[in-house]
Amino acid sequence: MIENIVEAVQVINCDGIVTLWNQQAEKLFDIKADDIIGKQLSDFFADDLLLEVVKTGQSYSFIPTELEDGSFAIRSAVPVFLPEGQMVGAVCTTQNISYYQKLMDELEKANSKVLTLRKAIANREEDHGGFYTINRKTRLVLEQAKKVAKTNATVLIQGESGTGKELMAHVLYENSDRADKPFIEVNCSAIPETLFESEMFGYESGAFTGAQKYGKVGKFELAQGGTIFLDEVGELPLDMQAKLLRVLQEKRFYRVGGTTSINCDVRVIAATNQELLGLVEAGKFRDDLFYRLNVVNLLIPPLRERQDDILGLTNRFLRELALAYNRDITGMDEEFIEILTNFYWPGNVRQLHNLLERIVILTDHKVMTRESIEEVGVLDLLLSSSDNDTVGREVASIITSTGENISTSLDEIVLQREREVIIKALEKCRNNKAQTAKMLGIPRSTLYYKLKTLDIIC
């Protein structure tokens, strides 16, 4: 039985005499069992772990040890007791980990190469700090972002959910003079109104019941000298907007419960998927805060207006997902990319990524095909929303009609198609909003927003 164990096993009695030395121990220590059994272990190893166990009665686990040949091993040793509690010796197992160490070294080298390749990819002309595009309209937005990045101007990034507003914020940050300073992200919709001041500006010790003993540093203080990214800024209630405006105007703030003002050297980037000007007109967003944030406005086009990006994005996502899930994916056929290109993508780039991730996880295809989409249950949805002939007929009827504004009518068609897709998804999911959002590849919050704005009752 002992000879079948993969580890080297060594046993000594309380006098330090070797009583067992298996074949693995012979190989690992290059000492034959006949040469060491019955002899003092100290004659071979002066300070061996087994001798320490016999001396102290203590156990040792996973002790790294360098062997005489320079290789490394992990050793564990425990004392051996009779039922009545008398110690009679000690046993040790030793496993050579040089093979695993070599694998780790090779893995580290491979990871280093991957990082180098990723950096090279990120530096390509069409990939800007993780924001991929070859689309002319979107490239103009990126060029504007890189120009304004070198300044301290406040920037408002607008775009539908999933278009890459956070990535655009990182483009601004990474191309700025503050790139070596903190970048603090704040999801404005996730902060309870009662905690807004303490989260954003911090608080002093004892400022309120439940406060931490030594106070707390707020988001603006954490971002000092760097950049703060206010995501979903359109979700802020009016009174919270007033507090934010005061900091932007005065460039200073007070911690909750504090009496000393703190200077605020922070570059502000805000983002929203809402039409802020519409909220201003509706009295739901302060006009003075809007104009303070809207010094430079970057509007990211939705994916349906960037069809020439879909092939490149799909290639990139499949490469990343193949690495993440250890999959061998060699490419995709023309029909696969045609279906993706013609889809409306209400959830934009995020929805595309989510769909591809689902396909990579749930299918075994090396080459992505129509069947890859069918196997994850969304082929009908993608095809029903990519019927270009139907859309073409609708557009043609508008163009040939008289007295209609073509651009307005096209917008109406887009909204109507989006409404149809969501209603069809709701029907398939029996009005289960969580499943519907998952099928569409969009966050649940986006689905609720679409249901409200498109007047869908379910």
Order of alpha helices (4+ residues) and beta strands (2+ residues): beta-beta-alpha-alpha-alpha-beta-beta-beta-alpha-beta-beta-alpha-beta-alpha-beta-alpha-alpha-beta-alpha-beta-beta-beta-alpha-alpha-beta-alpha-beta-alpha-alpha-beta-alpha-alpha-alpha-alpha-alpha-alpha
